């Protein structure tokens, strides 16, 4: 947006007002038009407005009605360049968030209930602050141990997870749920349906996902999971032979990193037996909005937001994944930092 200011073009019987946007090429009169004509003692006037679609010439009369507004509106402004929003995103969830309209009475009642819960959380944080030692030293005996982050054995622990599918967003017909199995473990099950809705908008369908809720302190203060002391992700699951996708979200503060996701497949075997899977964090690859990124980098383990498990192998059949626990593991013999080697080519090489 360039503000307008008034300038004067000298010559002739007086001064002619011309528009000159500040910061652009100024209005000018070419030298060959400043020569006086024998039939007209007044100077020929030339008006050039930068970023205007017309170039206006005038001899005895200047036609400014189609190009300039009345001179009384001096404080007006014009836009010379369009506004381009290249990286800015409005919604952290990419438009998939749902906003329910609720009246003021319900909001006040729910807020009072939440206040009671948040105060109890804050009280526990204060007690923990005074009881625990602020200096944390990692002893050598912890090397090789495993820390269970999520244990899915009761309904209260299942509230830390959210199960969604393409049907929830009107983009397909798949369905899923997260419940307790008869054996008392978390059960992620549902139906994959690759049928595409005939709305002319969706091109592919057939996915289900379960995702952990971001950890928060009292009064909804968002924090990160710090896994920098570990180098493996460990799961104890009982699958159906399908291949699932593990997703570690590391959403940053800026909108450019809201959709950063590190993924790696989880291979399961059918049958009644449990399997313990250990996956190094160095094997996870970076993607954003489902697209694999050209420039890969290791996971920032000190800024983990959530963990998700997706089912989308495009097989129209029911799926079933029973989960006992999900944890992190420290292997002292694993020294690999990142499994994917990146090459930096010269600028003149095609395909860089």
PyMOL commands that set and color helices and strands:
alter all, ss='L'
color gray80, all
select helices_A, chain A and resi 31-33+104-131+140-142+155-158+166-169+218-220+255-257+281-283+301-303
alter helices_A, ss='H'
color red, helices_A
select strands_A, chain A and resi 2-9+16-21+45-47+56-58+77-78+146-151+161-165+175-180+186-191+208-212+232-238+243-249+260-267+275-280+285-288+291-292+306-311+318-329
alter strands_A, ss='S'
color yellow, strands_A
deselect
rebuild
show_as cartoon
